[in-house]
Every structure is written in C-alpha cells, then in structure tokens.
C-alpha cells in the first residue's frame, strides 16, 4: 500500500505541476491578448503583403454633408498623383470596430461604419468627375482606436480584403470579368494611422457621395 500511495503522490505532484504550468501559460496568453496594439504616429500602408509605404500627401477630414457626418482618409504618395493611394470613408465618430461587406456589385453600404475603401495601385477609374481606385474593398474592418473632436486627432487601423475593380468593371481591361467581383483578382490591404490631425470640412478631391 505504501508503494501505491507513493506512486499516487508522484502522480498528484505531476498533475499539480502541469496545472500550474497550464495556468501560467493561459495567464501569459491572456496578458498578450489584452495588450493594446501600439500604433506609431503617422500612416503606413501595405497592399498585398508588399513593403509598407508612407504617403507624402495625407489628409484626414471630418465632414458633414447632406446631414451626415463622416471621416474621410485621403492618403496618396504625392499631392499631384493618385498612384499609389488609399481612400476610406467611414461614419465612425468614436472608438470601436466596424466591418462592412460589399454586395455582389462591389458596393459597400453602411450607416455606422466604412462605406468606401479603395486602393490605387496602378491607375484610377473615373465616373461623373470623381476618381476611384483600381482596387475596391470586398470586406473592410476599421478599428477606430481613438477619435477626438476636441483635440482633432484620430488613430485607426484598416484591414480589408480587396478585388480588382479594373478587372471587374472596365470592359477593355485585361482579365475583364463582366462585373463578377469574385472572379477578379483578389488582394489584401492594411493601413495603420496614428495620431492623425483631423481637418474640418475640407478636401483636395471631390466627395464621392
């Protein structure tokens, strides 16, 4: 009986050590998950896993138009070119995450989150005097870390799955899909904007809505 108790005692000690290690690992994982991502000041844009780039022309606007208030992020390589470039329109006016998914025609529709998310990789599309990116968001999440109209500063992260609007909608484009956004080339977009100044009611380019 003494031998049995000894073996059981060793087993209990082993179980205790395993449980202790497991609890410690779980605590570490929880702490890592709870750590808030630190967003550096300025903007970094990464498309399709390529090298992140910093826009030379960046404006973040807080706009009231037709009774709606929304934020526009206009970030381009230079002031006189659309390529490379990124545009986001979102209704978000406070911290929090919002996701919008495009319909079969590639249109985003939201009253609380992102309503336009486009990337200008090689060219731009035009319609009714407005320029549009050659890539549009199929699904976009904007995680607004901070939005403060008293200090006129905002910090946010955008993650989006993109499709080639050029291939989907331009009939003479190589690989034209006849409007099928799923058959067009697919891509990814990540934007990190830290402590960006908010400008009220001003834009270098025309509104799209």
C-alpha positions in Angstrom: 0.0 0.0 0.0 2.9 2.3 0.8 4.2 1.9 -2.8 0.7 2.6 -4.2 0.4 5.8 -2.2 3.9 6.8 -3.3 3.0 6.4 -6.9 -0.3 8.3 -6.4 1.6 11.0 -4.6 4.0 11.4 -7.5 1.1 11.5 -9.9 -0.7 14.2 -7.9 2.5 16.3 -7.8 2.9 15.9 -11.6 -0.7 16.9 -12.1 -0.3 19.9 -9.9 2.8 21.0 -11.8 1.0 20.5 -15.1 -2.0 22.5 -13.9 0.3 25.2 -12.6 2.2 25.5 -15.9 -1.1 25.5 -17.8 -2.5 28.3 -15.7 0.7 30.3 -16.1 0.6 29.8 -19.9 -3.0 30.8 -20.0 -2.3 33.9 -17.9 0.5 34.9 -20.3 -1.7 34.4 -23.3 -4.4 36.5 -21.7 -1.9 39.2 -20.9 -0.6 39.2 -24.5 -4.2 39.4 -25.9 -5.1 42.2 -23.6 -2.1 44.3 -24.6 -3.3 47.1 -26.8 -1.6 47.4 -30.2 0.7 50.5 -30.2 0.1 52.5 -33.4 3.0 54.8 -34.3 2.3 58.3 -35.2 1.8 58.8 -39.0 0.5 56.5 -41.7 1.8 53.2 -43.1 0.0 51.4 -45.9 0.6 47.8 -47.0 -1.0 46.3 -50.1 -0.9 42.6 -50.9 1.8 41.9 -48.4 4.3 44.2 -50.1 6.5 46.7 -48.5 4.7 49.3 -46.4 4.8 52.8 -47.7 4.3 56.2 -46.1 2.1 58.8 -48.0 3.6 62.1 -48.9 0.2 63.7 -49.1 -2.1 62.8 -46.1 -5.3 64.4 -45.0 -7.9 63.1 -42.6 -11.2 65.0 -42.8 -14.3 65.3 -40.6 -17.1 66.2 -43.0 -20.8 67.0 -42.6 -22.5 66.5 -45.9 -26.3 66.2 -46.6 -27.0 65.8 -42.9 -24.5 63.0 -42.4 -21.1 63.3 -40.6 -18.3 61.0 -41.6 -14.5 60.8 -41.8 -12.5 60.7 -45.0 -8.9 59.5 -45.0 -7.1 60.6 -48.2 -3.6 59.2 -48.3 -1.5 59.4 -51.5 2.1 59.1 -52.5 2.2 62.7 -53.7 -0.2 65.6 -54.0 -0.3 65.5 -57.8 -0.9 61.8 -58.3 -3.4 59.2 -57.3 -0.9 56.3 -57.5 -0.2 54.9 -55.1 -3.1 55.9 -52.9 -5.8 55.0 -50.4 -9.2 56.3 -49.6 -11.5 55.5 -46.7 -15.0 57.0 -45.9 -16.5 55.9 -42.7 -19.3 57.0 -40.5 -17.4 56.2 -37.3 -17.2 59.0 -34.8 -16.0 57.2 -31.8 -13.6 54.4 -30.7 -14.8 50.9 -31.8 -14.6 48.4 -34.6 -17.0 48.3 -37.6 -17.0 45.9 -40.5 -18.7 46.4 -43.9 -19.1 43.8 -46.7 -19.7 44.6 -50.3 -22.8 43.3 -52.2 -22.5 41.3 -55.4 -21.9 44.6 -57.4 -19.0 45.6 -55.2 -20.8 48.3 -53.3 -20.3 48.9 -49.6 -23.4 50.0 -47.7 -23.3 51.1 -44.1 -24.8 53.8 -41.8 -22.4 53.3 -39.0 -19.1 52.0 -40.5 -16.9 52.1 -43.7 -18.8 53.0 -46.9 -15.9 53.5 -49.2 -12.5 51.8 -49.1 -10.3 51.9 -52.2 -6.7 51.4 -53.2 -4.9 53.0 -56.2 -2.2 50.6 -57.3 -1.5 51.2 -60.9 -4.2 53.6 -62.2 -7.6 55.0 -61.4 -11.2 54.7 -62.7 -13.4 57.8 -63.4 -17.1 58.3 -63.2 -19.1 61.6 -63.0 -16.0 63.6 -62.4 -14.7 61.5 -59.5 -11.7 59.2 -59.4 -11.9 55.7 -58.0 -9.2 53.2 -57.1 -8.4 50.2 -59.3 -9.0 48.0 -56.2 -12.1 48.1 -54.0 -12.9 46.5 -50.7 -14.9 43.3 -50.7 -14.9 43.4 -46.9 -13.3 46.1 -44.7 -12.9 46.4 -41.0 -12.0 49.8 -39.5 -10.9 49.6 -35.9 -11.1 53.1 -34.6 -8.7 53.3 -31.6 -9.3 57.0 -30.9 -11.5 59.7 -32.3 -11.4 63.0 -30.5 -13.0 66.1 -31.9 -11.8 68.2 -29.0 -8.2 67.7 -29.9 -8.9 66.9 -33.5 -6.9 63.7 -33.5 -7.7 60.2 -34.6 -5.9 56.7 -34.6 -7.3 53.8 -36.5 -6.4 50.5 -38.3 -7.9 49.3 -41.5 -7.9 45.6 -42.7 -9.6 44.8 -46.0 -10.0 42.1 -48.5 -9.9 43.7 -51.9 -10.9 42.9 -55.5 -9.7 44.4 -58.8 -12.4 46.9 -59.8 -10.4 47.4 -63.0 -10.9 43.7 -64.0 -14.5 43.6 -62.7 -15.9 46.8 -64.3 -13.7 48.0 -67.2 -14.7 46.1 -70.3 -11.4 46.7 -72.2 -9.2 45.7 -69.2 -7.1 42.5 -69.4 -9.0 39.8 -67.5 -12.4 41.6 -67.6 -14.9 39.5 -65.6 -18.1 41.2 -66.7 -18.9 42.6 -63.2 -18.1 39.4 -61.3 -16.1 40.7 -58.3 -15.2 37.1 -57.1 -13.6 36.2 -60.5 -11.5 39.3 -60.5 -8.0 39.3 -58.9 -8.1 39.4 -55.1 -5.8 41.2 -52.6 -5.3 42.5 -49.1 -4.9 45.9 -47.6 -3.6 47.1 -44.2 -3.5 50.7 -43.1 -2.2 52.0 -39.7 -2.9 55.6 -38.9 -1.6 57.0 -35.7 -2.5 60.3 -34.0 -3.6 61.9 -37.3 -4.8 65.5 -37.3 -8.5 65.9 -38.2 -9.4 68.7 -40.5 -12.9 70.0 -40.6 -14.9 70.4 -43.9 -12.0 70.5 -46.4 -11.0 68.3 -49.2 -8.5 68.4 -52.1 -10.6 65.9 -54.1 -14.4 65.9 -54.7 -16.6 63.9 -52.3 -17.9 60.6 -53.8 -21.3 60.7 -52.1 
